[in-house]
Amino acid sequence: MAVRTRIEPLAQSLRITTADALSPAARSRAIAAFARDRLREAQAQNRRALGREPAFRQTVDGSTGRPLESVNPDRGRIGFEFDLALDVLTFVMDVLRSGSPVESGAYRAAHMLFADGVEVRAGEQPPAASEFIFLNPVEYARRIEIGKMRMRLPGTDMVYQRAARAAQRRFGNVAQIRFSFRDAFGTARGQRANRVPALIVTMR
């Protein structure tokens, strides 16, 4: 499972193991060394889960761009936040496609991704967003999802519900992934016939 790691507050947890005789600068260095060890552990876990090391944002006492050794030795906070959104979104799209019925291929090709209401086309880098939505606008998507359409292969209904469970199992510690029905973008709102299966992803 991929991880997003925050290491805070470090000074309190290290106070027991760092001698009172150490200077403030020495205590800051000890905290920085501990933080680097935790970062290496998180990177190793992400490599195992994702096959790569995702980019991360480092904060020291609430500021970015500062060296770890500048942490306040008494009330310091160091955080490493890994950008796992791309991995989560790629996984969800892969599961949706692999679980789709492929009699004509139209349903499988129709899955769409929106970032805060703006479509993210295939091959584009998803922007930062508060909410990502996957949906399928084909007219029979709802029937497939609720099991009202006869499928040639068993297990190819409830595509979005199955994908939500798989994604939540793998990435539930860094994102909330839930199934719902949403109005298809560009259609009249509030009409049941226009509501299609959707996955809503919000990063923690």
N, C-alpha and C positions, 0 to 999 in steps of 0.2 A: 504494500500500500504506500502510495506517495505521501509525503509529509510536508507540512508548512510549519516552520519552527519559530517560536518566539522564546527568547532567553531573557527573562526579566522577572523580578529584579535580581541581578546576580550578586550584588554586594552583600545582601542579607544572607544568601545561602552560603557564601564563601567566608563570612566573618568568623565562623567556627574554625575553619581550617587555615586561615591566614593569621600569622602572629601579629599581636597588637604592636609589636616593635617595628613592623614594616612601615616604611614611609608611605604617604598617599600614592606616590608614583609607582612604588613597588606593588601596592595592592591593586592599582589599576592594571598593571601588567599581568598580575595573576588572574584577574577577572578576564582580561582579553585572551589569555591562553586557554582558560576554561571555555570561553565562547568559541574559539577556533576549534576546539575538540568537538563541541556540540555541532558546529557547522559541518565538520568532516563526517560525523555520524549521519547527519541529515542528508548530505550529498550522497553518501554510500547507499542509504536506503532508497533515495530517489533513483539512483542508477539501477538498482535491482528492480524497482517497480516500473520505471519508464524507459530504461535503456539509455538514459542521458542525464546530464545535470542541468536542470532548468535554471534560468536566470533568477536572481534574487535581489531584493532591496535590503540594504543594511542600514539600520538606524542605531545611533548611539545617543542616549539621553534625549530621544525624540527628534534628532537631526540626522539627515542623510549626508553622506560624504565625509564624515569624520572618522579618523582612525580609531580602532577598537581601544587602543591604549589611552584615549582621551576620556574614557568613561569615568564618571564620578565614583570614587572608591567607596563612598558611604551609601549613596542612594542611586547608584547607576542602573541604567536599563539598556540592554542591547537586544536588538531584534533582527532576525533574518526572515524575511517573507519571500517565499519562492513563488514565482509566477507560474501557476499550474493550470491556468484557464485553458490554454491551448491544448494541453494534454487531456483535460476533462472533455472539452468540446469535440476533439478528434475521436476520443473513445466513444462518446455518445453517437456521433454520426456513423461510425463503423458498425456499432451494434444495431442501429436502426436499419442500415442497409443490409447487413448480413441476416437479419431476422425478417426481412420483407418478402412477401410473395413475389415471384418473378415470372408469372405466366406471360405477361406482356412486357414487363420491365418498367411500365409507366409509374406505378406506385413507388418502386424502389428509387427511381430517378427524381422523384418529386419532393423529397425531404428538403426543407428549407431551414436556415438559421437566421435569427434576427438578434441584433445587439441593441437593446433599448429601442426597439421598434424599427431599426434600420437593417435591411437585408445585408447579410454577409455572403457574398457569392463565392462559389467554389474557387479555391486557390488564393483567396484574400486572407490577410492576417486579421483575425478578430480584434476590434478595438477594445479598450477598457470599457466596461459597462456594468451597471448595477444589476442587470437582468438579461440573461440570454434565453431565447425561446426557440425550440425546434418545433416545427409543425409540418403537416402534409396537407396541401390544399385540394387534392383530388376529391371529386364528389363522393366517392365510395370509401374514403378513408375512415369515416365514422363507423360504417358498417363492418369494415375489417376489424376495427378496434373492439367493438362490442360483441363480436362473434356472430353477426347476422349475415355474413357472406360465406358461402360454401367455398372452402379452400381445397385446392388440389393436394397440398401437403399439410399434414397435421402440424400444429405448433406455429403456424404463420399468421395467427390472429393475435390480438392484444399486443401488437408490435411495440407500441410506445410504453405500455405498462411493463412489459418484460425488460425493455431497455432501461427504464427508470430504476428497476430493482437491481439490475446488473451494475449500473453506474453508481448507485448509492452504496452498494457493497464495496466497490473498489475505491471510490473517492469521497465517501461520506464524511471523512474527517476534514476535508478541505472545501467541500461544496455541498449545498443542498440541492438535490435533484428530485423533482416531484412531477407526477403525472397530473394532467388536467385536460379540460376541453377549453379551447379559446376560439374567439372569432377569428376567422381567416383574415389576414390583412387585405384591405381593399374591398371588403364586403360590408353589407349593412350589418350593424352591430345589434346584438340581442336576439337575433333569430336563430332558433335551434338548428335549423338546417345548415346554417353557416358556421356552426361550431365544429371544430375539427380537433383530433387528438393532438396534444402538445406536451412537450417536456419543458419545464421551467428550471433553469440552472442559475443559482446565485452563489457566488464564491463567498466563503466565510472570511 
